[in-house]
């Protein structure tokens, strides 16, 4: 079984990230052998739609359950529609919560989202008091607001895609004390270092290809008559006839010896060193 855990780092020993749509990493774990895949949440910094994008990515990975701290209504809709189980309020390391889930100590219990839309990008002033959320553009009607700072209860709140006949009450939810700004900063610094390393690798590959392009024989297709003299002369099998013309198909084997250019009767082959 594959489960997805939101985390602030890219390992099984990383702490659970309490945010779903704006977590740092998604850790996809096979509960049968504990093998895992760490996926950076590329939509974490999106101004809008982070939860939906994150949920779609998780669903596309074929997971059967999501373990996190909180989930908003938009992401909840995508996960619920795909039949993904949702386990909320998880704390500890990724390894710990997966083991708890395997042992049955963590159970699905999220019939509705436990945070409002856009949670995690700044909650705004004036939330609660029964007059809506006090944040522009949220469109919440009277009596459906959340308490300030962090949501603790959800009373009679209904996502638009569902219909409930009775009010739904939830136990208080508090953010894990282990998650700090320093943790997120360290995670992002680590992610930036990995991106820098990948960029250096790409730049090195580009330089190598440019150097290789300077070394390999250049074929003037207008002069080449496909006689094959250059192919016979090459000691490393660099050249081959393609559509009746000589082409360099094994460039990395080229030693820049110049035998092919010397053998060409039509002066169609040029080598950089000659």
Buried (B, 14 or more C-beta within 10 A) or exposed (E): EBBBBBBBBBEBEBBBBBBBBBBBBBBBBEBEEEEBEBBBBEBBEBEEBBBBBBBBBBBEEEBEBBBBBBBBBBBBBBBBEBEBBBBBBBBBBBBBBBBBBBEEEBEBEBEBBBBBBBBBBEBBEEBBEEBBBBBEEBEBEEEBBBEBEBBBEBEEBBBEEEEEEEEEEBEEBEBBEEBEEEBBEBBBEEBEEEEEEEEEEEEEEEEEEEEEEEBBBEBBEEBBEBBEBBBEBBEEEBBBBEEEBBBBEBEEEBEEBBBBBEBBEEEBBBBEEE
